[in-house]
Amino acid sequence: MAQITDLNMEKDPETRPYVPWELIGSFMTDAFKAVGVPAEDAAICADVLMESDRRGIESHGCNRFKPIYIDRINAGIQNPVTEYEILRETPTTVVADAHDGMGMVASYKMMKSLIEKAKTYGIAMGAIRNSTHYGIAGYWATMATDEGMIGITGTNARPSIAPTFGVENMLGTNPLTIAMPTDEPFPFCLDCATSITQRGKIEFYSRSGMPTPAGMVIGHDGSAMTDSDQILVDLTKGKAALAPLGGIGEELAGYKGYGYATVVEVLSAALQGGAFLKALSGIGENGEKQPYHLGHFFIVIDPDAFLGQDSFRKTCGDILRQLRASEKAPGQPRIFTAGEKAYMTSVFRADKGVPVGEAVQKEFIAVRDQYNLPYKFPFED
C-alpha cells in the first residue's frame, strides 16, 4: 500500500482561532436542543456540521449552523422535531416524508435502514420528500463506506443554476455524491456540486469579505459577477445564477454539468412525488418565507453481493494508487484522488478543532446569549 503523505501541513497557515471539537459539539447540540430539537437528533445535526469542518468543507460546516438551521427553525419554515413517515417500503426500497423536519435526521434514519437492507439483499435505494438541508452529501455516502459498502446520494436545492444558454436560476446546486471503500485508510469520496461552485461557498466568501472568482456566477445580463454580497442577494431575487459544472455555454462542456444537475433533480423529486425547480425557492406567492420541501435520494450497494468486499477494496485502491503515481504536470508536487485531501485535513485537525472566523464567532456568541447557554469560547480570551 502506498504511504499517504500530508498536505504540507507541518506549518499551520491558519490565523483564525481553533475551537475544540468537544466544546463546539456540545455547544451546537445544546443550541439545537434550545430551539426544540430532541437531544438525540441534536447530536446527529451537530456531528454532520462538524464532519464537514473536519474534512475542510467549511462551506457546509459550523458557519451554516445559525443561518441555515437555527434561523430557519425560528422563522417557522423548518420543524425542530422530525416526523419521519414511511410512505412505502419494500425489501430493497423506502420512500419517506420528513414533514419539513431536520433533513440531517431524516437522512440518518434513511441511511441506517438502507444499509441493513443492502446487507440482506445486496442493494437498496431510498428517497425522501418534504425535507430540508441535509448537510454535506458525503456524510451520507460515507455512512455506507464505514460498513464496507458503496454509497451514492443526491439532493435538489433552491434554484441556483442556469441551464446552458440560459440566465435564469432553475436548478439547485444538486450534488451527485459517490463514496467507495478502499484498502487505504480512507474511502474514495467524490462530493461536489453539479455547478462550478455552490451557494455555501459564496456565503463563505461573503463572510470572509472575499470576492467570488469571475466565471462562477452569471448575471441576468449575461455578464460574470464577483461581488459576493450582491450575488447572494441577486440569487434570491432571480437576478443571478450559478454556472453549471464546465462553465457557461458549450465550449467548456457546461451542458454536462447542466445534464447531471437535471439527473439529480429528477431522482430527488420524481421517485417520491416531491417539489422541484422553482417550487424549491423557499419563497411564497406573496414573497413570504416558506419551507423548502427538498428531496433527497440514496443508494447503498454491498460488494459482498458481487465478488466480495476485500476484492472490491483492493481493486479500488489499486486504481487510486495508479492514478496518484501517474506522470505529474510540470511544477505540480503530486496528484490526489477524491477524498484524500479531506482525509488529510481531518487528521490534521483532529487535535486542533475547527477554525472559526470573526463572523461565525459573533453568531456563536449571539446564540449562546439568546438561549443563556453556559459556554465560553477560546476566541473570547
PyMOL commands that set and color helices and strands:
alter all, ss='L'
color gray80, all
select helices_A, chain A and resi 21-34+39-54+58-60+62-74+103-121+137-145+199-207+228-237+254-269+277-280+303-305+309-324+340-349+358-370+378-380
alter helices_A, ss='H'
color red, helices_A
select strands_A, chain A and resi 18-19+85-89+93-97+123-131+150-155+176-180+188-190+217-219+240-242+294-301+354-355
alter strands_A, ss='S'
color yellow, strands_A
deselect
rebuild
show_as cartoon
